[in-house]
Amino acid sequence: METASQKAQREFLSPSQRFGEIIAMFAMFLFFSFFIYHQVASTGFFTSAFGPWEMFFFYGPMLLALTPPLIRAITGRRQPARPPEALTNAFLAVGAIWLLMIFPFDFAHLADALPAGLRFALAWVNNDIGRIFLVLQLIVCPVVALVVMWQYIAHRMREAGAPPRSPATT
């Protein structure tokens, strides 16, 4: 069983973990840019059913997902990023429901945004596999949102029950 001291240490990020959060934001930005390119270049990945609401439910969670790592990188703590992380996961689940109902994608064109020599990496993904990813998102994201909020609440309760610390010990 983990002690309160060990849990408190896990709350704070090391400099390398903070740098990792910046790398994660960069990776998310590349992922976002990949799909923006699909849309701007009209590769065929997005069908005519990809309208304003579909854009909101597709791109919105991606942009919101940048918030938790940004907060962790700036503050060096996990706790302040938990509510936006839970919100992001809830938004991903709602988005998955919407996108499964409309399914405005043609995964046969997913690899079209890559250079010819790299297309093999995504050429195997078809519409059925794309739907599987959305269903997994629909199942996993609400669970993650609940776990993250539980961690947030448990941490707040531990802080409330802990004896006050003097400024000299912080």
N, C-alpha and C positions, 0 to 999 in steps of 0.2 A: 504494500500500500504506500502511496506517495504521501510524503509529509507536506505540511503547509509551506515550509521553506522551499521544497522542491517545486511546488506549484507556482510559488511566487517567482522563482528563478526562470521558469518556463514562460512566464508572462513577458519578460523582457527579451528583446532580440539582440543578438550579437551584431557587431558591424557587418560581418559576412552575411548574416540573415537579412539585415536591412538592405544590403546590396542585392541580395537575391530577390527581394521584393521589387526592386527597380528593374531587374532582368525580367521578372514575371510581367511587369507592366509593358515592357518593350515587346515581349512575346505576344501579349494580348493585342497590342497595337498592330503588330504584323498580321495576326489572325484577322482583325477588323479590316485592315487594308486589303487583304486578300479578297474578301467579299465585296468591298467597295469597288475594287478593280473589276470583279465579275459584273457588277451592276453598271459601271461606267462604260466598260468595253462591250456590253451586251453579248456576253459569251454564250448565253442560252441557259446558264445555270438557274437564273431567276425566270420564272414563266410570267405570262401576262397577268396571272393572279397575284403577283407580288406588288401590292398596292401600299398606300400609306400606313394602314394598320399593321400589315405584315412587316413593313420596315420598322415600325415602332417595336413590335414584339421580337424582331430579329436583332436589330442593332442596339436597341435600348439596354437589354441586359449586358451586352458586350461593353458598352460605355460605362454602365454602372459598376461593372466588375473591376474597373480600374481604381475605384475609390478605396476598397479595403487595403490593397497593397500600398497605395499612396499614403494612407493614414499610418500603416505600420512602419513604412520607411521613414516618415517624418517624425513620428512620436517614439519609435523604438519599442512600442508595446502592442500586444495583441488585443487587449480589452477594448480600446476605443474603436477598433475596426469591426468588432463583432456585429453590432446592429446593422451597419451597411452590408456586411457579408451575408447576414440572414436575409435582408431585403433583396439582395441580388439573387440569392438562390430561390426565393419565392417568386421573383419576377421571371427567372428562367423557367420555372415550372409553369407559370401562367402562359408564358410565351410558347412553351412546348405544346400546351393544349391548343392554342390558337393555330400554330403552324401545322400541327397534325390535322386539324379540321380542314384547313385551306390547302395545305401542302403545295406551296408555290415554287417548288424546286424541280429541276431536272438534273439529277446527280450524274447523268451521263456526261455532263459538261463540267463537272467539278474540277477536273484536272486541266481544263483548257486555259486556266490562268497561269499555269506553270510553264517554264521553258520545256521544249520538246523532250529533252533528255531526262527530265524529272517527272514527266506525266505518269509514268508507270506507278509512282508512289500512291497516287489517288485514283488511278483508272479502275481499280477493283470495286470502288464504292458505287453502288447502284441505288435506286429509289428505296428498295426494301431495306437496305442497310441504313440509309439515311433516316428512315422511319424508326428503325431500331434505336438509333442514337437519340432521337426525340423522345421515344418511350422511356429509355433509360434516364434521360434528363427529367422527365415527368415523375419518375419514381424516386430517383436519388436526391434531387434538389430539395423537395420538401423535408426529407429526413435530415439532410445536412442543415437546412435552415433551423429546424427544431433543435438539433444538437448544438449548433452555434449559439442559439438563444439560451439554451440551458446552461452552457458554459458561461455566458455573460451574466445570467442571473446568479449562478452558483458563486462566481467570482465576487459579485456585488455583495452577496450574503456573507461570504468569508471576510470581505473588507469591513462590513458593518459590525461583524462579531469580533473582529480583531481589536486588541487594545490599541489606543491611539499611539502613533509613533512620534517621537520628538523630531523636530527638524534636523537635529544633529545626526540622526540615524538614517535619514533618507538620502 
